Amino acid sequence: MTAPAGLKIDGEQRERLRARLGALGFDEVRFAHAGGESGRGLREWFAAGMHADMAWMERTVDKRTKADLVLPGVQSVIILGVNYWSGASVDRQLTASDKPRWARYALHEDYHDTMKPGLIAAGRLLEEMAGVGEEDYRYYVDTGPVLERGWAARSGLGFRGKNAMLISKTHGNWLFLASILTRVAIAPDEPLRKSVRSPEEGEQAGLLCGKCTRCLDACPTDAFSAPGVVDARRCISYQTIENKGIIPRELRPGIGARVYGCDVCLEVCPWNRFAQQGRQMLLAARHDLADLALKEILEMTPDRFAEVFRHTPIKRLKFTGLLRNACVVAGNSGDVSLVPSVLALALHASAVVRAHAVWAVKRLAGNDAMAMLASARAQETDALVLAEY
């Protein structure tokens, strides 16, 4: 089955569709025309190597720049936003302690999973209202070859900030995005500025930022090569989540207490003053994770890791990835009481963990570090770990 020829949803029917999609738990529902091709900026980003080792992104660049390669005959993109801002009082609780810092989105069960039922229901709703079949649409939550932020800007949901994130005038920086590509022609919403033509490069970064550069100035590792352009190789989120190997030494001090991800360029944005707590109908909060002490993470077992982080985005990091990050945070903490915990990890089975444990011991113990590490050093054969010594 394919979408009936000439089928178009507009006017009151479009607003009914918007309202019913919102009732499923989506805080924002916008529509964009799927025609045209974009991607010059994206291709330049790949050519400059700023995607680091995320080759899976580069392999799908053609699909990311032309929606009908994902769904032939696509007419429209439905952009759905879910607000994950938990409110000012909760945010103060999560950021006021001396415990490890987590990206705010990670303090929920995995949004890929919790938003999926809403997308399934949205597809059924599209079938009901437009008389189409399952083959006439495809939905994605941040994983498919779709430029969600670009389509969101094209639909007027927000604008691409100098921090390269979608910024909403209503929700600030705190939106999960999902998309539905469909062969149904839905009357598009207007962008915030009529000059926004294409999903990726039709608007200049910082459309409504004015002269503000807070996000660029605040980045602890200088990851912005230009306004709106993030060099993943220097980004804390990339280094603590996507990078599976050694974190470059020169970047480790900038990671500070961030054990998973980074919100700095989001949290300093003035547009967040308009953010309100979301309904979270499609989310499940795990704010308890923010109470984990660094020592507990450093001494965690694989079974405990599986128990604590089950159903959360952090499970993607794997146990060794979390230990690696915890070693970096320990090295930045100045807390000498952590030396025994980190010293034990200098004998861990993973060379990646051992390498960062050696660095952390040196940071915490100073000139005494090599004596403390003598036994581990005598057993070490891995070149990456030996480089840390």
C-alpha positions in Angstrom: 0.0 0.0 0.0 1.2 3.5 -0.7 -0.2 6.9 0.2 -3.2 7.8 -1.9 -2.3 10.2 -4.7 -2.8 13.8 -3.9 -3.5 13.1 -0.2 -2.8 16.2 1.9 -3.4 17.1 5.5 -3.9 20.8 6.2 -6.1 23.2 8.0 -8.3 21.9 10.8 -7.3 18.3 10.0 -3.6 19.1 10.5 -4.3 20.8 13.9 -6.4 17.7 14.9 -3.4 15.6 14.1 -1.1 17.9 16.0 -3.4 17.8 19.1 -3.7 14.0 19.0 0.0 13.5 18.7 0.5 15.9 21.6 -1.9 13.8 23.7 0.4 10.8 23.2 3.0 12.6 25.3 4.9 14.7 22.8 5.5 18.2 24.1 6.1 19.6 20.6 4.6 18.6 17.3 5.8 20.3 14.1 5.6 19.6 10.4 8.2 20.2 7.6 8.2 19.6 3.9 10.7 16.9 3.1 11.8 18.1 -0.4 15.2 19.4 -1.3 18.7 18.3 -0.5 21.1 19.7 2.0 24.3 18.7 3.7 27.2 20.9 2.4 28.0 21.8 6.0 27.8 18.2 7.2 30.0 17.0 4.4 32.6 19.6 5.3 32.4 18.5 8.9 33.2 14.9 7.8 36.0 16.1 5.5 37.6 17.9 8.3 37.6 14.8 10.5 35.5 16.4 13.2 33.4 13.3 13.5 36.4 11.5 15.1 36.0 7.7 14.7 32.2 7.8 14.2 32.5 6.3 10.8 28.9 5.0 11.0 27.7 8.6 10.6 29.8 9.2 7.5 28.6 6.0 5.9 25.0 7.3 5.9 25.8 10.9 4.8 23.8 10.6 1.6 20.7 9.5 3.4 21.2 12.2 6.0 21.2 14.8 3.3 18.3 13.5 1.2 15.2 12.1 2.9 13.8 10.2 -0.1 16.8 7.9 0.1 15.5 6.8 3.5 11.9 6.6 2.5 11.2 6.8 -1.3 8.4 9.2 -2.1 8.6 10.9 1.3 6.6 14.1 1.4 6.7 15.4 5.0 8.7 15.1 8.2 6.9 15.2 11.5 9.2 16.5 14.2 8.3 15.5 17.8 9.9 16.9 20.9 9.9 15.7 24.4 11.0 18.1 27.2 13.3 16.4 29.7 13.8 19.5 31.9 13.0 18.4 35.4 12.5 21.8 36.9 14.7 24.3 38.7 14.4 22.6 42.1 15.5 19.2 40.8 18.2 20.7 38.8 19.7 22.4 41.8 19.7 19.1 43.6 21.5 17.4 40.7 24.2 20.0 40.3 24.8 21.3 43.9 26.7 18.2 45.2 30.4 17.3 44.9 29.4 13.9 43.4 30.2 12.9 39.8 28.3 14.9 37.2 26.1 13.2 34.6 24.5 14.6 31.5 20.9 15.5 32.5 19.4 13.3 29.7 21.2 10.3 31.2 19.3 10.6 34.5 16.3 8.9 32.9 15.6 5.4 31.5 16.9 5.2 28.0 14.7 7.7 26.0 15.1 5.5 22.8 13.1 2.9 24.7 10.6 5.0 26.6 9.7 7.2 23.5 9.2 4.2 21.2 5.7 3.4 22.4 4.7 7.0 21.6 6.1 6.7 18.1 4.3 3.4 17.5 1.1 5.0 18.6 1.8 8.0 16.4 2.2 5.7 13.4 -1.1 4.1 14.1 -2.7 7.5 14.4 -1.3 8.5 11.0 -2.7 5.3 9.5 -6.1 6.1 11.0 -6.3 9.7 9.9 -4.6 9.5 6.5 -5.6 6.0 5.5 -2.1 4.8 4.8 -0.1 1.7 5.7 3.0 0.9 7.7 5.1 1.2 4.6 4.2 4.8 4.2 6.1 6.1 7.2 9.3 5.5 9.2 10.0 6.8 12.7 13.3 7.4 14.4 14.5 8.4 17.8 18.0 9.9 17.4 19.4 6.8 15.7 18.4 6.8 12.1 20.1 8.7 9.2 18.0 11.8 9.8 19.0 15.4 10.6 16.5 15.9 13.3 17.8 19.3 14.4 17.8 20.5 10.8 14.2 19.5 10.2 13.2 20.9 13.6 14.7 24.3 12.6 12.9 24.1 9.3 9.6 23.4 11.0 10.0 26.3 13.4 10.4 24.2 16.5 13.6 26.1 17.3 16.8 27.3 15.9 20.4 25.9 15.7 22.3 27.7 18.4 26.0 28.5 18.5 26.3 25.4 20.6 25.1 23.4 17.6 22.1 22.3 19.6 18.5 23.0 18.8 17.3 25.8 21.0 13.5 26.2 21.6 12.0 29.5 22.5 9.7 27.6 24.9 11.9 24.7 26.2 15.4 26.1 25.9 18.0 23.4 25.2 16.1 20.5 26.8 14.3 18.6 24.1 14.7 15.0 22.9 13.8 14.9 19.2 12.1 12.2 17.2 11.0 12.2 13.6 8.5 10.5 11.4 9.1 10.5 7.7 5.9 10.0 5.7 4.6 9.8 2.2 1.6 11.9 3.4 1.8 15.5 2.4 1.2 17.6 5.5 1.1 21.4 5.3 4.4 22.6 6.8 4.8 24.9 9.6 6.8 28.1 9.1 10.4 28.4 10.4 11.2 31.0 12.9 12.7 33.1 10.1 11.5 32.8 6.5 15.1 32.6 5.3 15.4 29.1 6.8 15.2 26.9 3.6 17.0 23.7 4.2 17.2 21.4 7.2 20.9 21.6 7.7 22.5 24.7 6.2 19.7 27.1 5.4 20.2 29.1 8.6 23.2 30.6 10.2 24.1 29.2 13.6 22.8 31.4 16.3 19.8 32.8 14.6 18.4 34.2 17.8 21.6 34.3 19.8 22.6 37.8 19.1 26.1 38.6 20.3 26.0 36.0 23.0 28.9 33.6 23.0 28.4 32.0 26.5 28.4 28.5 25.2 31.6 28.9 23.1 33.4 30.6 26.0 32.3 28.1 28.6 33.4 24.9 26.8 36.1 23.3 29.1 37.9 21.7 26.2 37.5 24.3 23.5 35.5 22.0 21.3 33.9 24.6 19.0 35.9 25.3 15.9 33.4 27.9 14.9 29.9 29.0 16.1 27.6 26.0 15.6 30.5 23.6 14.7 31.6 21.0 17.3 34.8 19.2 16.8 33.9 15.8 18.4 37.6 15.1 19.0 37.6 17.7 21.7 34.1 17.3 23.0 33.6 15.9 26.5 30.4 14.1 25.4 32.2 12.3 22.6 35.2 11.5 24.7 33.3 10.1 27.7 30.6 8.2 25.7 31.5 7.5 22.1 35.3 7.1 22.4 36.0 3.6 23.5 39.7 4.0 23.9 42.2 6.3 25.5 41.0 9.9 26.3 43.8 12.3 25.2 45.8 13.5 28.2 45.4 17.2 27.3 41.6 16.9 27.5 41.4 15.0 30.8 41.6 18.0 33.2 38.8 19.8 31.3 36.5 16.8 32.0 36.4 17.8 35.6 33.8 15.8 37.5 31.8 14.8 34.4 31.6 11.0 34.4 29.2 10.7 31.5 28.5 13.4 29.0 28.5 17.2 29.4 25.9 19.9 29.5 28.0 23.0 29.8 27.2 24.5 26.5 23.5 23.8 27.1 23.2 25.0 30.7 24.8 28.4 30.2 22.4 29.3 27.4 20.1 32.3 28.4 17.2 30.8 26.5 16.9 28.2 29.3 15.2 30.9 31.5 12.0 30.1 29.6 12.2 26.4 30.2 9.4 24.8 32.2 9.2 21.3 33.7 8.1 18.8 31.0 5.1 16.4 31.4 7.5 13.5 31.0 4.7 11.2 29.8 7.3 9.4 27.7 10.2 9.5 30.1 11.1 7.7 33.4 13.3 9.7 35.7 16.4 8.0 37.3 17.6 11.0 39.4 18.9 8.5 42.0 21.9 8.0 39.8 23.1 11.5 40.8 23.6 10.2 44.3 26.3 7.7 43.4 29.6 8.5 45.1 32.7 8.4 43.0 34.3 5.8 45.3 31.3 3.5 44.8 31.7 3.8 41.0 35.5 3.1 41.2 34.8 -0.1 43.2 31.8 -1.2 41.3 31.6 -4.8 40.0 30.2 -5.9 36.6 27.1 -7.3 38.3 26.5 -4.1 40.2 27.0 -2.0 37.0 24.3 -4.1 35.2 22.0 -3.7 38.2 22.3 0.0 38.6 22.4 1.1 35.0 19.9 -1.4 33.5 17.5 0.4 31.1 19.6 3.6 31.1 21.6 5.2 28.3 24.7 4.7 30.5 24.6 0.9 29.7 25.9 1.8 26.2 29.1 2.9 27.8 29.9 -0.5 29.1 31.5 -1.3 32.5 35.1 -0.5 31.4 34.1 2.8 29.9 32.5 3.9 33.1 35.6 2.9 35.1 37.8 4.7 32.7 35.8 7.9 33.1 35.7 7.5 36.9 39.4 7.3 36.9 39.6 10.7 35.1 37.2 12.2 37.5 39.1 10.8 40.4 42.4 12.3 39.0 40.7 15.7 38.8 39.1 15.5 42.2 42.1 16.1 44.4 40.6 13.6 46.9 43.6 11.6 48.1 41.2 9.2 49.9 40.4 7.7 46.5 44.0 6.6 45.9 43.5 3.0 47.1 40.4 2.6 44.9 42.2 3.9 41.8 45.4 2.0 42.6 43.5 -1.2 42.5 42.3 -0.4 39.0 45.9 -0.2 37.8 45.7 -4.0 37.8 42.4 -4.1 36.0 41.9 -6.6 33.1 41.2 -3.7 30.7 44.3 -1.9 29.4 42.1 1.2 28.9 41.1 1.3 32.5 44.7 0.6 33.7 46.0 3.5 31.6 43.6 6.0 33.1 44.1 4.6 36.6 47.9 5.2 36.3 47.2 8.8 35.3 44.8 9.3 38.2 47.2 7.9 40.8 49.9 10.3 39.5 47.5 13.2 39.8 46.5 12.3 43.3 49.7 11.0 44.8 52.3 13.2 43.0 55.9 12.1 43.6 54.8 9.1 45.6 52.8 7.6 42.7 55.6 5.6 41.1 56.4 3.8 44.4 52.8 3.0 44.8 52.5 1.7 41.3 55.8 -0.3 41.3 54.1 -3.7 41.5 51.6 -2.9 38.7 54.4 -1.4 36.6 56.4 -4.6 36.9 53.6 -6.6 35.4 52.6 -4.2 32.7 53.2 -5.1 29.0 50.6 -3.0 27.1 52.2 -0.1 25.1 49.3 2.3 25.9 49.6 1.7 29.6 53.4 1.9 29.5 53.0 5.3 27.8 51.1 6.5 30.9 54.0 5.4 33.1 
